[in-house]
C-alpha cells in the first residue's frame, strides 16, 4: 500500500485505492466543497474526511476520523469484506449501505435525513427523518422524525412517529416509543433481551436461571398516553415495554449478566485505550471485547447461531419473599 503523507488538493475529484492516508481530507476553499471522493478498496484514512459525495466500492477500508458527506455517503451493494468507521458519520442528504455479502461497521452515531442500511453494525444511535434497517445491529436507539422500518435487527430502542417491524427483532432496553400504533407485518416477532444473560452467551457458558428473552405482545405490552402541553396542545405517545411484567427483575444481579460490558465496549470501542475480555468460570478469558467480535456475536443472534433461552415464569413464593426482604 502507498502511504500518502500529504495530499495536494484541488477542485477535482479524488480517487483512492491501496492507500494509507496520513492527513485529513478536508476542503481548503469553497471550490473544493463540490469535490467527490471515490474509494475502490484497501484504503486507511487516519484523519477526518469530507466530500460532496463519498462512494466506497470495495472492502478493506477504514476511517479513523469523523466522516461527512455533503450530499451522499454510499457503500456499494456488491461490496465484499468490511468497511469500518471509527467515529461519527453524517450527511445532509443520504447515507446508504445496503450491502448483501459484506459488512459495514459504524463505531459511533449515524446521522442523515435518509438512512438505509443492511448488514451493518452501529455502535451508537441512528438519527434521521426516514430510516430503513435490515439485518442490522444498533446498540443505541433508532430515532426518526418521520418513519422507520426495521427488519430482522437487534436494537436498543426506537422512537418515531411511524414504526414498521417485520421479521424477528430483539430489543436491548426495556421500552420503545412511537406516535402512531406500531405496524407489524405478518409473522413478525419482537423479543426483549434486557434480561438475557448476554455475557454468558458471549463466553459460550450456560445462561443463569431466571434470565432470557421475553416475547413481547404488542397488545399487552402496549400503553397509549396523551400528553398535554401548557398551551393546550396534545401529544400522543405509544410505549412498548416489558417493565410491567418483570417481577423477576428484583431477583437478578444485573452486574453478573455482564450485558453492560458488551454494550459499553461495543459503543465506546474507538475511545477505549485498553482491550478487555470477560472472565470465564474455569479461569480463562473470553474473546476480546472489540468491535469485530462484538458485532459478530450480535449477528449470530440475528442469524440464530446463538440462541437465547426463554425467560422462566416459574418463581417460588419463598424465592420471591427473600428478594423483597
C-alpha positions in Angstrom: 0.0 0.0 0.0 1.2 3.5 -0.8 1.5 5.9 2.1 0.2 9.4 1.4 1.7 11.8 4.0 0.4 14.9 2.2 -2.3 15.3 -0.4 -2.2 18.2 -2.8 -5.9 19.1 -3.1 -7.7 20.9 -5.8 -11.3 21.1 -7.0 -11.0 17.8 -8.9 -12.5 14.5 -7.6 -10.3 12.3 -5.5 -9.7 8.6 -6.1 -8.2 6.2 -3.6 -7.0 2.6 -3.8 -4.4 0.7 -1.8 -3.5 3.9 0.1 -2.6 4.8 3.7 -3.8 8.5 4.1 -2.0 10.1 6.9 -3.6 13.5 6.6 -7.3 14.7 6.8 -9.1 15.0 3.6 -10.8 18.4 4.1 -11.7 21.3 1.7 -9.5 24.4 1.8 -11.8 26.7 -0.1 -15.3 27.0 -1.5 -14.4 25.3 -4.8 -13.4 22.2 -3.0 -16.8 21.8 -1.3 -18.1 20.2 -4.5 -15.3 17.6 -4.7 -16.4 14.0 -4.8 -14.4 11.1 -3.2 -14.3 7.6 -4.6 -12.6 4.7 -2.8 -12.1 1.5 -4.6 -10.7 -0.7 -1.8 -8.0 -1.3 0.8 -7.6 2.3 2.0 -6.8 3.5 5.5 -7.7 7.1 6.5 -6.1 8.3 9.7 -7.9 11.8 9.7 -11.3 13.2 9.1 -12.9 13.0 5.6 -15.2 15.5 3.9 -16.6 15.1 0.4 -19.6 16.3 -1.7 -20.3 12.6 -2.3 -18.3 9.7 -0.8 -18.5 6.4 -2.6 -16.9 3.1 -1.4 -16.8 0.3 -3.9 -14.8 -2.4 -2.1 -13.8 -3.6 1.3 -10.7 -3.2 3.4 -11.5 0.5 4.0 -11.0 2.1 7.5 -11.9 5.6 8.5 -10.4 6.5 11.9 -11.8 10.1 12.0 -15.2 11.6 11.5 -16.8 11.4 8.1 -19.2 13.9 6.5 -20.7 13.8 3.0 -22.4 16.9 1.8 -24.9 15.0 -0.4 -24.5 11.3 -0.1 -22.3 8.6 1.5 -22.8 5.4 -0.5 -21.4 1.9 0.1 -21.7 -0.3 -3.0 -24.3 -3.1 -2.7 -21.7 -5.5 -4.2 -19.0 -4.6 -1.7 -17.3 -7.6 -0.1 -15.2 -7.7 3.0 -15.6 -5.0 5.6 -15.7 -1.2 5.8 -15.2 0.4 9.2 -16.0 3.9 10.5 -14.5 4.5 13.9 -16.2 7.8 14.7 -19.5 9.6 13.8 -20.7 9.6 10.2 -23.2 12.2 8.8 -24.6 13.6 5.6 -27.0 16.4 4.8 -29.0 14.2 2.5 -28.4 10.4 2.5 -26.4 7.5 3.9 -26.9 4.3 2.1 -25.1 1.0 2.8 -27.4 -1.9 1.5 -24.6 -4.4 1.3 -25.5 -8.0 0.5 -22.4 -10.1 1.4 -20.0 -7.7 3.2 -20.4 -5.8 6.4 -20.1 -2.2 7.4 -19.2 -1.3 11.0 -20.1 2.1 12.3 -18.3 2.6 15.6 -20.4 5.7 16.6 -23.6 7.6 15.5 -25.1 7.7 12.0 -27.0 10.9 11.1 -28.7 11.8 7.9 -32.2 12.7 6.6 -32.3 9.4 4.8 -30.6 6.4 6.3 -30.8 3.0 4.5 -28.6 0.2 6.0 -28.3 -3.5 5.5 -25.9 -5.9 7.2 -24.5 -3.0 9.2 -23.3 -2.7 12.8 -23.9 0.7 14.6 -22.1 1.1 18.0 -24.1 4.4 18.6 -27.5 5.5 17.5 -29.2 6.2 14.2 -30.8 9.6 13.6 -32.8 10.5 10.5 -36.1 11.6 9.0 -36.6 8.3 7.3 -34.7 5.2 8.4 -34.6 1.7 6.9 -32.7 -1.0 8.7 -32.4 -4.7 7.6 -30.3 -7.3 9.3 -28.6 -4.6 11.4 -27.3 -4.3 15.0 -27.8 -0.9 16.7 -26.5 -0.7 20.3 -28.2 2.7 20.8 -31.5 3.9 19.6 -33.2 4.3 16.2 -34.7 7.8 16.1 -36.7 9.2 13.1 -38.7 12.3 12.7 -41.0 10.7 10.0 -40.9 7.0 9.8 -38.7 3.9 10.2 -38.7 0.3 9.0 -36.9 -2.3 10.9 -36.4 -5.9 9.7 -34.5 -8.7 11.4 -32.5 -6.4 13.7 -31.0 -6.1 17.2 -31.6 -2.6 18.5 -31.6 -0.7 21.8 -34.8 1.2 21.5 -36.8 3.2 18.9 -38.7 6.5 18.8 -40.6 7.8 15.7 -44.0 8.9 14.6 -44.4 5.8 12.5 -42.6 2.4 13.0 -43.0 -0.7 11.0 -41.4 -4.0 12.1 -41.0 -7.3 10.2 -39.1 -10.5 10.7 -37.5 -11.4 14.1 -36.2 -8.5 16.1 -34.5 -8.1 19.5 -34.7 -5.1 21.8 -31.9 -4.4 24.2 -33.6 -1.9 26.5 -36.9 -2.2 28.4 -39.0 0.3 26.4 -39.6 1.9 23.0 -41.9 4.6 21.7 -43.9 5.7 18.7 -46.7 8.2 17.9 -48.8 6.0 15.7 -49.5 2.4 16.8 -46.8 0.0 15.9 -47.3 -1.6 12.4 -46.3 -5.3 12.3 -46.2 -7.3 9.1 -47.4 -10.9 9.3 -45.3 -13.4 11.3 -43.3 -10.6 12.9 -41.7 -11.4 16.3 -40.3 -8.9 18.8 -38.3 -10.1 21.8 -36.9 -8.0 24.7 -33.5 -9.2 25.7 -32.8 -6.7 28.5 -33.0 -9.7 30.9 -30.9 -12.0 28.8 -27.5 -13.3 30.1 -25.5 -11.9 27.1 -22.2 -12.2 28.9 -22.6 -16.0 29.3 -23.6 -16.4 25.7 -20.6 -14.4 24.6 -18.3 -16.6 26.6 -20.1 -19.8 25.5 -21.3 -20.6 29.0 -24.7 -21.7 30.3 -27.2 -18.9 30.9 -28.2 -18.1 34.5 -31.7 -19.1 35.8 -34.5 -16.6 35.5 -32.7 -14.9 32.6 -33.6 -14.9 28.9 -35.6 -13.3 26.2 -39.2 -12.2 26.6 -41.6 -12.3 23.6 -43.5 -9.0 23.5 -47.2 -9.0 22.9 -47.9 -5.6 21.3 -51.4 -5.5 22.8 -50.5 -6.5 26.4 -47.1 -4.7 26.4 -48.5 -1.5 24.9 -49.6 1.7 26.6 -51.1 4.8 25.0 -50.5 8.1 26.7 -51.8 11.6 25.8 -49.6 14.4 27.0 -51.0 17.9 27.5 -48.8 21.0 26.9 -49.2 24.3 28.7 -50.6 25.8 25.5 -53.4 23.2 25.4 -51.9 21.1 22.6 -51.7 17.4 23.0 -49.2 14.8 22.0 -49.9 11.1 21.8 -47.2 8.6 22.7 -47.5 4.8 22.3 -45.0 3.0 24.5 -44.0 -0.7 24.3 -42.4 -2.0 27.5 -42.0 -5.3 29.4 -41.4 -3.5 32.7 -44.9 -4.2 33.9 -44.3 -8.0 34.0 -40.7 -8.1 35.1 -41.3 -9.2 38.7 -38.2 -11.4 38.4 -36.0 -8.4 37.8 -35.6 -7.8 41.6 -34.1 -11.3 41.9 -31.3 -10.8 39.4 -27.9 -9.2 39.8 -27.6 -7.3 36.6 -23.9 -6.8 37.0 -23.4 -10.5 36.8 -25.2 -10.6 33.4 -22.2 -8.5 32.1 -24.5 -7.0 29.4 -23.2 -3.5 30.2 -19.7 -4.6 29.3 -20.7 -5.8 25.9 -22.8 -2.7 25.1 -20.3 -0.3 26.6 -17.3 -1.9 24.8 -19.3 -2.1 21.6 -20.3 1.6 21.8 -17.1 3.1 23.0 -14.5 0.8 21.5 -12.7 3.5 19.5 -12.3 5.6 22.7 -11.0 2.7 24.9 -7.3 2.7 25.4 -7.1 -0.9 26.6 -8.7 -4.1 25.2 -10.8 -6.0 27.7 -12.2 -9.5 28.0 -14.7 -11.4 30.2 -13.6 -13.9 32.9 -14.9 -17.5 32.4 -15.9 -19.8 35.2 -12.8 -22.0 34.5 -10.4 -19.1 35.0 -9.8 -18.5 31.3 -10.7 -15.3 29.4 -13.3 -14.8 26.6 -12.5 -13.3 23.2 -11.5 -9.7 23.3 -14.3 -7.1 23.6 -13.6 -5.3 20.3 -15.9 -4.1 17.6 -15.4 -7.1 15.3 -16.0 -9.7 18.0 -19.0 -7.9 19.5 -20.6 -7.3 16.1 -20.1 -10.9 15.1 -21.7 -12.0 18.4 -24.9 -9.9 17.8 -25.1 -11.0 14.2 -25.0 -14.6 15.4 -28.1 -13.8 17.5 -29.9 -12.4 14.4 -28.9 -15.5 12.3 -29.9 -17.9 15.1 -26.4 -19.4 15.5 -26.6 -18.1 19.1 -29.9 -18.8 20.7 -31.2 -17.1 23.8 -33.4 -19.1 26.2 -36.9 -18.0 27.1 -37.1 -16.5 30.5 -38.7 -18.7 33.0 -42.1 -17.7 34.5 -41.8 -20.1 37.4 -40.9 -18.3 40.6 -41.4 -19.9 44.0 -43.1 -17.9 46.7 -40.1 -18.4 49.0 -37.7 -17.0 46.4 -39.9 -14.0 45.8 -40.2 -13.4 49.6 -36.4 -13.5 50.0 -36.0 -11.0 47.2 -38.2 -8.4 48.9 -36.9 -8.9 52.5 
